[in-house]
Amino acid sequence: LVYSFIWYLVTYCAFHTCMSCFHVPYSALTMFLGGDQKDRDSATAFRMGVEIVATLAGAAIQGQIVGVYHAQTAESCRLSQNQSINSTWLLGNSLDSTKRAYILAAAVIGGLYFICSMILFLGVKELAGSLASKNQVAVSYLTGLKLVMNHKPYVSLTFGFLFISLAFQLVQGNFALFCTHAAGLGHHFQHIVLIILVSAALTVPFWQWVLMKFGKKTALFVGLIWYIPPLITIALVNRNLSLITVMAVPAGASLAVAFLLPWSMLPDVVDDFRAKHPHCLDLEALFYSFYVFFTKFAAGASLGFSTLCLHFSGYRAGTCSHSPTVAITLRVLIAPIPITLLLIGLVIFYFYPINETRRKQLKVELEAVMRDWESELEEIHTL
């Protein structure tokens, strides 16, 4: 048991390390695509839309493969309760089948991930950057880290994003157990998830239009507040597939906001930093790396917190029935706690200083900086 724990711990840590090494440069590419703020926002919307579609495809593939074996597990539970059959043998056989299903799903999705990574690696060519100004310097890592972490807009955005991520990660991490042991809809779980992801994918263009028309902070507040009524409704109902299906649509729309807006706001923070510290060179990776770090931290913290809550409530994996305490705990993890985290994140975003007026000022300031650099380069070439 000890060796198994060490093996899974090391493997899981190595997996997330490799994912971070891929995700940081991949997400930071947004700053190097060229164009103005509008072009970057459009590129970010396209990227997040494709990510949601890819998530939808992955959920569909895994849901179809694993859903069959989940149905077998439910049937084993039914047989063990209604007939005098060895329930240990039934459940053990069903769990072995489920394990094989997850291995197959992981192999398929892992293969697709490798193909997409190779397309990115071979399809995006790294070009030589433009010459830097003579006043720009490559600061040390610690100096750059200090400058980045003391940048108020970045701190506000990062901590707001952290609480928003915690809220969504709690819901996502416990939704399968909630559908199975609290809502009584475990065999419909994959269909509900597909509805949420389809809604998220279809509403990305709408939210892109909203942020361009009314501003990013307005779109963020409207989209995230929209998430609260579905959470309350889903947590209160029991065995009502039609109502949960209806609530999955606005929940998916809010999920699109959580995907799109934080990553769309980060380039504005980098622009604000460039305007205030024009002498600093190549610090974009620091902004994106800590953003990715807080995403991973939110996933780990929500998983650990959920595991502790379920453990103390009496939840045991593999058993067919649980006490009412488990159902109550799952309802709390689905609605009250995520809503509280969501509201904390919205309060932090309220003090986020970069609004549409500031974005217009940044555009003017950065254009002035670029003109100064171009004049310096012309002077150098004439010497």
Protein Blocks (a to p, Z undefined) as FASTA:
>chain_A
ZZmmmmmmmmmmmmmmmmmmmmmmmmmmmmmngpafklmmmmmmmmmmmmmmmmmmmmmm
mmmmmmmmmmmmmmmmmmmmmpccdfklmmmmmmmmmmmmmmmmmmmmmmmmmmmmmmmm
mmmccdddddddfkbccddfklmmmmmmmmmklmmmmmmmmmmmmmmmmmmmmmmmmmmm
mnopmmmmmmmmmmmmmmmmmmmmmmmmmmmmnojklmmmmmmmmmmmmmmmmmmpghil
klmmmmmmmmmmmmmmmmmmmmmmmmmmmmmmmmmmmmbghkllmmmmmmmmmmmmmmmm
mmmmmmmmmmmnopaehiabdcfklmmmmmmmmmmmmmmmmmmmmmmmmmpmbdfklmmm
mmmmmmmmmmmmmmmmmmmmmZZ
